[in-house]
Amino acid sequence: QVQLAESGGGLVQAGGSLRLSCAASGSIFRLSAMGWYRQAPGKQRELVAVISSGMTTNYADSVKGRFTISRDNAKNTVWLQMDSLKPEDTAVYLCNALINLQTHWGKGTLVTVSS
């Protein structure tokens, strides 16, 4: 059984920062790409950022220069540092990871950015 546990969401004013964490646990034999998606009310889920096991990163255009994804392979953990937050960043943020060649999702953490 593999689990992804997110933390770090909350309410922040526009221009502020938040740091999300996601830790993978369970029977992990191979941990490949890890990433963050988000889903705002009434909108489709979208990729925010992804990082490979070799530390290659990719970002959505809407967050480039404001968000930073990082990971610690020894701790099976990925972080998303979110700076200069905007109201349009408000969404449920979900952790995603390719573990043992299968895609796994966390339950999500809510980020609310007030104007």
Secondary structure, DSSP 8 states (H G I E B T S, - for coil): -EEEEEE--EEEETT--EEEEEEEEES-S-EEEEEEEEE-TTS--EEEEEE-TT--EEE-TTTTTTEEEEEETTTTEEEEEE-S--GGG-EEEEEEEEETTEEEE---EEEEEE-
